[in-house]
Amino acid sequence: MNRVGVKVTLTSGRTLLQGRTLEVGKMTDAYRDAVSYIEIDSTVFDALGAEPGDLVEVETMFGTIDLKAKKSR
């Protein structure tokens, strides 16, 4: 695993897909897939050497989580 770190600002929101899959239920695979990723600015994404779907570790003062990486448009 690549241990390169960058400092970023996290923002949260809900996508349309998250809203639609929420109606199906929070315990479904579809909902988990809709909410368990991080969208990263393309410049930072490339600097990290990430590929779509790679797991990246996100660390905050509250803890850490591994999320699938998506490149921002």
N, C-alpha and C positions, 0 to 999 in steps of 0.2 A: 504494500500500500504506500502510495506517495504521501509523505508527511509535510508537504508544503502548506503553509498557512497564509491566509489573507484576512485582514480585518474588514468586515462589511457591516452594513446596516440592514437588519432584518425588518421586513415589513410583512404584514399578514393581510389576507383578504380571502374572499371566496370566489372561486370560478363558477361559471355556469354548470360545468360538469360536476363539481362538488355539490352544488345545490340539487341537481337532478338525482345524483346517487344517494344523497341524504334521504330523499323521499323513499328509496328502496330499503334503506336501513344502514345504520352505522356499523353493523357487524358483517357486512357483505364485502367480498373481495373487491367489487367495483368501487365501493366507497374508500376502502383502504388505499387502493391504487390512485384514486383521485386526490387524496390528501397527503400522501406520504412521499413527497418529492420536494426538491428545492430548485427553483428557477434561478439561474446565475447569469449575470451580465456576460455577454459573449466575450468581451475582452478578458475578464477574470477567468471565465471558463477555459479559454485557450491558454492563458498563463498557467493555469493549474495542470494543463495537459489532460484534462478530463475528456471522457467520451460519454455520449448520451447513455444514461442508465447506470453509469459508474456510481458506486456508493461513496458519498462524501460524509465526513464527520462534521457535524455542526456543534460547536461548543458555545454555550452562553454561561452567564453567572448562575443559571438555574440547573445546568446539567448538559449532557451531550446526547446526540441522537445521530444515527446513520440514515441518510436519505438518498434516494436516487436523484442523480443530477440531470437537469434539463437545461439546455442552452436557451437563454432569452432571445426573443426575436428582435 
